[in-house]
Amino acid sequence: MGSVFEELIRKFAELSNETAGEHFTPREVIKLMVNLLFIEDDEALSKPGVVRSMYDPTAGTGGMLSVADEHLTRHNPDARLVMYGQELNPESYAICKADMLIKGQDISSIILNNTLSNDGLPGKQFDYMLSNPPFGVEWKKIQKEVTKEHEEKGFNGRFGPGLPRVSDDSLLFLMHLISKMRPAKDGGSRFGIVLNGSPLFTGNAGSGESEIRRYVLENDLVEAIIGLPTDMFYNTGISTYIWILTNRKLEHRRGKVQLIDASSMWQKMRKSLGSKRKELSEDHIAQITKLFGECQEVTTKDASGSDVPISRIFNNADFGYQTITVERPERDDAGKIVKETKETRKGKPKPDTSLRDTENVPLSEDVEDYFKREVLPHVPDAWIDHEKTKTGYEIPFNRHFYVFKPPRELAEIDAELKGVTDRIVQMIGGLSK
């Protein structure tokens, strides 16, 4: 039933100008996410009569829940996955509920409402979670409720670390899922969420987005981020990323984040479906799952024979930086430094706001050493205003997989240009005859 509804949605989504990624996730992407969630738990999930819970706060027609259930049943027919979900769209909700009814699930665990403004399963925590929230959707309509929870409940609510800009609700769903994790002492949780590129780097130090990234990285929750190929979703061709988060990392993963660039792992579809022109084959899913499971740095050869990284391991702190404010003195018409008259800085050089600048210093570097090396040789009269220093975090995913390719030799370029010029001269000569 879910598949039939999804096919109808795909056919008519373009006509109704639906939001990117709003309705459903390709089944092969869900299969990959489920593989990543369960990969380290094979032994635990093989025990007779094992029961685990799975939650999707953007359940749609229940595709993610269904694929997870099928995966676990294949692995262990005696296992049972108790499924929970919440969905905003009434039609999708009805299909999801019917699908769960057929599977013998308790349909009271599928809730109709806006997950961010009205959590339908308050206080519930889950073993596994999956979500593909809409990409880049504004949350202005629910801003009052979300802001109130952030300000009044803080870290006792769902949005303690901070709030992203109102134009994109992606990181609100990330924080919502974190709030649903079981404590590590009770077995912990793991979840996967599909996000666009914006949550990786949008927002300067001190912004809501940066503070959310800071929270998940400093609390060692991010296990891996997998970059998918473009043109994977039915009504958007943008780059997408699977984030895997857990509060029960294995020893070799603690304090680290694995980045996997799977953007080149795809096969062309026999027939495009809307914006979806590429798909993951079974081999691609197995390869990505293996890369994640082995958690090692891996390179491969590209078409030119160069080594290209596809899996990299970083320390959490590698994504952090301090934004320092560099001040320079104001000078009078004679070029003399103007002194402060305010009591707190009386007699010290007065900063010239027009010359104020900022520098991002990696957390791994000493700020003073960086300042002496990178700033003072160019502006010897500068100083740092330490009161304005802020800590930020960003994950420049593409930069970490960039491979420099030196330009061709100048003689080769000259020869090519000469050949083109000669052909143009011949063509002009032919026209003049």
C-alpha positions in Angstrom: 0.0 0.0 0.0 2.8 2.3 0.9 4.5 1.6 -2.5 1.4 2.3 -4.5 0.8 5.6 -2.6 4.4 6.6 -3.1 4.1 6.0 -6.9 1.0 8.3 -7.1 2.8 10.9 -5.0 5.8 10.8 -7.3 3.6 11.3 -10.4 1.8 14.3 -9.1 4.3 16.0 -6.7 5.7 18.2 -9.5 2.2 19.5 -10.3 1.5 20.5 -6.8 5.0 22.1 -6.3 5.6 20.0 -3.2 8.5 20.6 -0.8 11.8 18.8 -1.6 12.0 15.4 0.0 8.7 15.9 1.7 7.0 12.6 1.0 9.2 9.6 0.9 12.7 8.1 0.7 13.9 5.7 -2.0 13.8 2.2 -0.7 17.5 1.5 -1.4 18.5 4.5 0.7 16.3 3.2 3.5 17.9 -0.2 3.1 21.4 1.4 3.5 20.4 3.3 6.6 18.9 0.2 8.2 22.1 -1.8 7.4 24.1 1.0 9.1 21.9 1.0 12.2 21.9 -2.8 12.8 25.5 -3.6 11.6 27.1 -3.8 15.1 24.2 -5.5 16.7 24.0 -8.8 14.8 24.7 -10.9 17.9 22.2 -9.1 20.1 19.5 -9.2 17.4 20.0 -13.0 16.8 18.8 -14.0 20.3 15.4 -15.8 20.4 12.5 -13.6 21.3 14.5 -10.3 21.1 12.3 -7.2 21.1 13.6 -3.8 19.9 11.8 -0.5 19.3 12.1 1.7 16.2 10.8 5.3 15.8 10.4 7.6 12.8 9.3 11.2 13.7 8.6 11.9 10.0 7.0 8.5 9.2 5.3 9.3 5.9 3.7 6.1 4.6 5.9 4.0 7.0 8.5 3.0 4.5 11.5 3.3 6.8 9.7 1.3 9.6 8.6 -1.4 7.1 12.1 -1.9 5.6 13.6 -2.0 9.1 11.0 -4.6 10.1 11.7 -6.7 7.0 15.5 -6.6 7.6 15.2 -7.8 11.2 12.7 -10.5 10.3 15.1 -11.8 7.6 17.9 -11.8 10.1 16.0 -13.4 12.9 12.3 -14.6 12.4 11.9 -14.8 16.1 12.8 -11.1 16.7 10.2 -8.4 17.0 10.5 -4.8 16.1 7.9 -2.6 17.9 7.3 0.4 15.7 6.4 4.0 16.6 6.0 7.0 14.3 4.5 10.5 13.9 3.3 12.1 10.7 1.9 15.5 9.7 0.2 14.7 6.4 -3.2 13.0 7.0 -3.1 10.9 3.8 0.4 9.6 4.5 -0.6 9.0 8.1 -3.6 6.9 7.1 -1.5 4.7 4.8 1.2 4.2 7.4 -1.4 3.3 10.0 -3.0 0.7 7.6 0.4 -0.7 6.8 1.2 -1.1 10.5 -2.2 -2.7 11.1 -1.4 -5.4 8.5 1.9 -6.0 10.2 0.2 -6.6 13.5 1.6 -3.5 15.1 -0.2 -1.4 17.8 -1.5 1.5 15.6 -1.9 3.7 18.7 1.8 4.2 18.4 1.4 6.0 15.1 0.5 9.7 15.8 -1.0 12.4 13.6 0.5 15.8 14.4 3.5 18.1 13.9 6.4 16.4 15.6 8.3 19.6 16.4 5.5 21.7 17.9 3.5 18.8 19.4 5.5 15.7 20.4 2.9 12.8 20.3 5.2 10.4 22.2 6.5 12.5 25.1 8.9 10.8 27.5 9.3 7.7 25.2 12.8 6.5 24.3 13.8 4.1 21.6 16.5 1.6 20.6 16.7 2.7 17.0 15.4 5.7 15.0 15.2 6.7 11.4 14.1 10.0 9.8 14.1 11.8 6.4 12.8 15.3 7.4 11.9 17.7 4.6 14.9 19.6 3.3 15.3 23.2 4.1 11.7 23.9 5.2 11.0 27.0 7.3 9.5 26.6 10.8 8.0 30.0 11.2 4.4 28.6 11.8 5.6 26.8 14.9 8.3 29.2 16.0 6.4 30.3 19.0 6.0 26.8 20.4 9.6 25.7 19.6 11.2 28.9 21.0 9.1 28.6 24.2 10.3 25.1 24.8 13.9 26.2 24.1 13.7 29.1 26.5 11.6 27.6 29.3 12.9 24.0 29.4 16.5 24.4 28.1 18.3 21.0 28.2 15.3 19.5 30.0 13.4 19.9 26.7 14.3 18.9 23.2 16.0 22.1 21.9 18.6 22.9 24.7 21.7 23.4 22.5 20.2 26.2 20.4 17.8 27.0 17.6 18.7 27.0 13.9 17.6 29.9 11.6 13.9 29.9 10.9 14.4 29.0 7.2 15.5 25.4 7.9 14.1 23.0 10.4 16.5 20.1 9.7 18.5 20.5 12.9 15.3 20.7 15.0 14.6 17.1 14.0 18.1 16.1 14.8 17.7 17.4 18.4 14.3 15.8 18.7 15.8 12.4 17.9 18.6 13.0 20.4 15.9 13.6 23.1 14.5 10.2 22.3 17.7 8.3 22.9 17.9 5.7 25.7 20.6 6.5 28.3 23.8 4.6 27.6 23.4 2.8 30.9 20.1 1.4 29.7 21.6 0.1 26.4 21.7 3.4 24.5 20.4 4.2 21.0 21.5 4.7 17.4 19.7 6.7 14.8 20.1 7.7 11.2 18.8 10.9 9.6 19.0 12.2 6.1 19.9 15.9 5.8 21.0 18.3 3.0 24.4 20.0 3.1 23.3 23.0 5.0 23.5 21.5 8.6 27.1 20.6 8.0 28.5 24.2 7.9 25.7 26.9 8.0 26.1 29.4 10.8 29.2 31.1 12.3 30.6 30.5 15.7 28.0 31.1 18.4 25.0 30.7 16.0 22.3 28.2 16.7 23.5 25.8 14.0 27.1 25.9 15.3 26.0 25.4 18.9 24.0 22.3 17.9 27.0 20.9 16.0 29.2 21.7 19.0 26.8 19.8 21.3 26.7 16.6 19.2 30.5 16.6 18.7 31.6 17.5 22.2 29.2 14.9 23.5 30.7 12.3 21.1 27.4 11.4 19.5 28.3 11.6 15.8 29.4 8.2 14.5 29.5 8.8 10.8 28.3 11.0 8.0 27.9 9.5 4.5 27.7 11.7 1.4 25.2 10.3 -1.1 25.2 10.9 -4.9 23.1 13.7 -6.3 19.8 13.0 -8.1 18.9 10.3 -5.6 15.5 11.7 -4.5 12.3 12.0 -6.5 11.7 15.7 -6.3 15.1 17.2 -5.6 18.6 16.7 -7.2 20.6 18.3 -4.3 23.4 16.6 -2.4 22.2 14.7 0.7 24.0 13.2 3.7 23.1 10.4 6.1 24.1 11.2 9.7 24.5 8.2 12.0 24.5 9.2 15.7 24.7 7.0 18.8 25.5 7.3 22.5 27.0 3.8 22.7 30.1 4.0 20.5 32.4 1.0 20.4 35.9 1.7 21.9 37.7 2.2 18.6 35.1 4.9 17.5 35.2 7.0 20.7 36.2 10.6 20.2 36.1 10.1 16.4 33.9 10.8 13.4 34.0 8.8 10.2 33.2 10.6 6.9 32.4 8.4 3.9 32.2 9.9 0.4 29.8 7.7 -1.5 28.9 10.3 -4.1 30.5 8.2 -6.9 28.7 5.0 -5.9 25.7 4.9 -8.1 24.2 3.3 -11.2 22.1 5.1 -13.8 18.4 4.2 -13.6 16.8 2.6 -16.6 14.2 5.3 -16.5 14.3 8.5 -14.5 11.6 9.0 -11.9 11.1 12.7 -11.5 14.5 14.1 -10.3 15.7 10.6 -9.4 18.2 9.6 -12.1 20.6 7.5 -10.0 20.2 4.6 -7.6 22.3 2.5 -5.3 22.8 -1.1 -6.4 23.0 -4.0 -3.9 26.8 -3.9 -4.4 27.0 -0.2 -3.5 24.9 -0.7 -0.4 27.2 -3.6 0.7 30.4 -1.5 -0.1 29.2 1.5 2.0 28.1 -0.8 4.8 31.5 -2.5 4.8 33.3 0.9 4.8 31.2 1.9 7.9 31.7 -1.4 9.6 35.5 -1.5 9.2 35.9 2.2 10.3 39.2 2.8 8.5 40.8 5.3 6.2 40.3 4.0 2.6 41.4 5.4 -0.8 40.5 4.2 -4.3 41.8 5.0 -7.8 39.9 7.5 -10.0 39.8 7.4 -13.8 43.2 9.2 -14.0 44.8 6.7 -11.7 45.1 9.2 -8.7 44.4 8.1 -5.2 41.1 9.4 -4.0 39.9 9.1 -0.4 36.4 7.6 0.2 36.6 7.0 4.0 38.3 9.3 6.5 38.5 9.3 10.3 38.7 12.5 12.3 38.9 13.5 15.9 35.8 15.3 17.1 37.9 18.4 17.9 39.2 18.5 14.3 35.9 20.2 13.4 36.1 22.9 16.0 37.6 26.4 15.9 37.8 29.6 17.8 36.8 32.8 16.1 39.1 35.6 17.5 38.4 39.3 17.0 41.5 41.2 15.9 41.5 44.9 16.8 43.8 47.7 15.6 44.2 51.1 17.1 42.4 54.2 16.0 44.8 57.0 15.0 44.3 60.8 14.9 45.1 63.0 11.9 48.8 63.1 13.0 49.0 59.3 13.0 49.1 59.1 16.8 47.2 56.3 18.6 44.0 57.5 20.3 43.7 56.3 23.9 40.5 55.0 25.5 38.7 57.2 28.0 36.3 54.6 29.3 37.1 53.5 32.9 37.4 49.8 32.0 40.1 50.3 29.3 41.3 53.8 30.3 44.7 54.6 28.8 44.7 51.6 26.4 44.6 52.0 22.6 41.1 52.7 21.3 40.0 50.1 18.7 39.2 51.4 15.2 35.9 49.5 14.3 36.6 50.0 10.6 39.8 48.0 10.9 38.2 45.2 13.0 38.7 41.7 11.6 38.2 38.1 12.7 40.3 34.9 12.3 39.2 31.3 12.7 41.8 29.4 14.7 41.6 25.5 14.8 41.0 24.1 18.3 44.1 22.1 17.9 46.2 25.3 17.7 47.2 27.7 20.5 45.5 31.1 19.8 48.6 33.2 20.8 50.9 31.1 18.6 48.6 31.5 15.6 48.3 35.2 16.2 52.0 35.7 16.4 52.6 33.7 13.2 49.6 34.7 11.0 48.6 38.2 12.1 51.4 40.2 13.8 53.9 40.0 10.9 51.3 41.9 8.7 49.8 44.2 11.4 52.2 44.7 14.3 49.9 47.0 16.2 47.0 44.5 16.4 45.7 42.7 19.5 43.1 40.1 20.3 39.9 41.1 22.2 39.6 37.9 24.2 36.1 38.8 25.5 34.7 38.4 21.9 36.3 35.0 21.3 33.7 32.3 20.3 34.0 28.6 19.8 32.4 27.1 16.7 32.1 23.8 14.8 31.6 23.0 11.2 32.1 19.9 9.0 33.4 21.0 5.6 32.7 17.6 4.1 33.7 18.2 0.5 37.0 19.9 1.5 38.1 16.7 3.3 37.7 14.7 0.1 39.2 17.3 -2.3 42.2 16.0 -4.3 44.4 18.6 -5.9 45.1 17.9 -9.6 47.9 20.0 -11.0 47.2 22.0 -14.1 48.6 20.8 -17.4 52.0 21.8 -18.6 52.1 25.3 -20.2 53.6 23.9 -23.4 50.7 21.5 -23.8 48.2 24.3 -23.3 50.1 26.5 -25.8 50.1 23.7 -28.4 46.4 23.2 -28.0 45.7 26.9 -28.4 47.9 27.1 -31.5 46.0 24.2 -33.0 42.6 25.9 -32.4 44.0 29.2 -33.7 45.3 27.6 -36.9 41.9 25.9 -37.5 40.1 29.3 -37.1 42.6 30.9 -39.6 41.9 28.2 -42.1 38.1 28.6 -41.7 38.3 32.4 -42.2 40.5 31.7 -45.2 37.8 29.4 -46.6 35.1 32.0 -46.1 37.1 34.7 -48.0 37.5 32.6 -51.2 
